[in-house]
Amino acid sequence: MAIEVRAATSYPDVKTMLGPKRPDATVCWCLSYRIPSSENNQLRSTDRGERVKTLVKQKPPPGVLAYDDGEVVGWAGVHPRSDTTFARNRKIPHLDDLDVWSVWCIRVRPGHRGKGLSHALLEGAVAFARDHGAPAVEGYPVDNRGEKVDLTMAYVGTRTLFEKAGFEKASDTDSVLNGFPRVLMRLDLR
């Protein structure tokens, strides 16, 4: 397996990872934490994909993609926290005024899971943030204490995943996902 993680600048590949099977379906497209809630709630159907298309063209793009021998197999949403809903989230605390980046979604395509791609995506997201001058990266995974996490809710990652990438628990949060508390994990890049 030759995994390469790079900036999400290919809309067709982002669409493969995040888009619906039916073009008119309203699915997340990884916009829930990336754009203001009011805008997110208003976007329907193909408008969501069009919004992602504009984000992919921005500098920096909204995340990274993992490729296995040229085939897109994974996605991680990563961007400056100030450009996400985490900038205003009342359940996820701000530790300080550092211009940190947030990793909010890690997704691996069915058929490619169980091969360590989440680890590669998180490492790639950190490298991407570092290359763009991030002083630190935060994630808000569930602290599942080894219990199974429903795949539809596993997109935030687990505390163990972040710990293996060198992150440390910086704070508890008031957020709960799938019955598990979320924790604020941080990796200092300075």
Buried (B, 14 or more C-beta within 10 A) or exposed (E): EEBEBBBBBBBEBBBBBBBBEEEEEEBBBBBBBBBEEEEBEEBEBBEBBEBBEEBBEEEBBBBBBBBBEEEBBBBBBBBBBEBBBBEEBEEBEBEEEBEBBBBBBBBBBEEBBEBEBBBBBBBBBBBBBBEBEBEBBBBBBBBBEEEEBEEEEBBBBBBEBBEEBEBEBBBEBEBEBBEBBBBBBBBEBE
